[in-house]
Amino acid sequence: MTREHDPDDRRVVYARLTGRGIEIADVVAVAHFANEQRMPAELSESERRRLGRLLGKLERSLETAERTPPDPEALTAAARRDRTRSAQWSVSDC
């Protein structure tokens, strides 16, 4: 990897892969994609399609959650539940 300063703004530094870095990235990518092919090997075609749909749904849900501010009441309720659980554990551990 090399670092190069932007000629117009010395505060900016660009990181670039060297030729060797590109070779390594290519080897890693091939291994990664081969592993992706092996991982669902035990799933049937319909299970793979279902998994794909579920992962897509999860991705959309995560994207929505990132754009949506947390509900203060839900956070308060969750903190209250955590404190209650923590107190229950410490009492039962005695």
C-alpha positions as CSV (number, residue, x, y, z in Angstrom):
1,M,0.0,0.0,0.0
2,T,1.2,3.5,-0.8
3,R,0.1,6.8,0.5
4,E,0.0,9.9,-1.7
5,H,-0.9,13.5,-0.6
6,D,-3.4,15.4,-2.7
7,P,-1.5,18.1,-4.5
8,D,-4.4,20.6,-4.0
9,D,-5.0,19.8,-0.3
10,R,-2.1,18.5,1.7
11,R,-4.5,17.4,4.5
12,V,-5.9,14.7,2.2
13,V,-3.9,11.4,1.9
14,Y,-4.9,8.8,-0.7
15,A,-4.1,5.1,0.1
16,R,-3.5,3.0,-3.0
17,L,-2.8,-0.7,-3.4
18,T,0.6,-1.5,-4.9
19,G,0.8,-4.1,-7.7
20,R,1.6,-6.7,-5.0
21,G,-1.4,-5.5,-3.0
22,I,-3.7,-6.0,-6.0
23,E,-2.3,-9.5,-6.5
24,I,-3.0,-10.4,-2.8
25,A,-6.5,-8.9,-3.0
26,D,-7.2,-11.0,-6.1
27,V,-6.1,-14.2,-4.4
28,V,-8.2,-13.4,-1.3
29,A,-11.3,-12.6,-3.5
30,V,-11.0,-16.0,-5.3
31,A,-10.8,-17.8,-1.9
32,H,-13.7,-15.8,-0.5
33,F,-16.0,-16.5,-3.5
34,A,-15.1,-20.2,-3.4
35,N,-16.0,-20.3,0.3
36,E,-19.3,-18.5,-0.5
37,Q,-20.1,-21.4,-2.9
38,R,-19.3,-24.0,-0.2
39,M,-21.2,-22.5,2.7
40,P,-24.7,-23.2,1.4
41,A,-23.8,-26.6,-0.1
42,E,-26.1,-28.5,2.3
43,L,-29.2,-26.4,1.4
44,S,-31.7,-27.3,-1.2
45,E,-32.4,-24.9,-4.1
46,S,-35.6,-23.8,-2.4
47,E,-33.8,-23.3,0.9
48,R,-31.2,-21.2,-0.8
49,R,-33.9,-19.0,-2.4
50,R,-35.7,-18.7,1.0
51,L,-32.4,-17.8,2.7
52,G,-31.8,-15.2,0.0
53,R,-35.2,-13.6,0.5
54,L,-34.7,-13.6,4.3
55,L,-31.3,-12.1,4.1
56,G,-32.7,-9.4,1.7
57,K,-35.4,-8.7,4.2
58,L,-32.9,-8.4,7.0
59,E,-30.7,-6.1,4.9
60,R,-33.7,-3.8,4.3
61,S,-34.6,-3.9,7.9
62,L,-31.1,-2.9,9.0
63,E,-31.1,0.0,6.4
64,T,-34.4,1.2,7.8
65,A,-33.1,1.0,11.4
66,E,-30.0,3.0,10.5
67,R,-32.3,5.8,9.0
68,T,-34.7,5.8,11.9
69,P,-33.9,7.5,15.2
70,P,-34.3,5.2,18.3
71,D,-37.6,5.6,20.2
72,P,-36.7,7.1,23.6
73,E,-39.5,5.2,25.3
74,A,-38.3,1.9,23.9
75,L,-34.8,2.7,25.1
76,T,-36.0,3.5,28.6
77,A,-38.1,0.3,28.7
78,A,-35.1,-1.8,27.5
79,A,-32.8,-0.2,30.1
80,R,-35.4,-0.9,32.8
81,R,-35.6,-4.6,31.7
82,D,-31.8,-4.9,31.7
83,R,-31.6,-3.5,35.3
84,T,-34.4,-5.9,36.4
85,R,-32.6,-8.9,34.8
86,S,-29.3,-7.8,36.3
87,A,-30.9,-7.5,39.8
88,Q,-32.5,-11.0,39.4
89,W,-29.2,-12.6,38.4
90,S,-27.3,-11.1,41.3
91,V,-30.0,-12.2,43.8
92,S,-30.0,-15.7,42.4
93,D,-26.2,-15.9,42.3
94,C,-26.1,-15.4,46.1
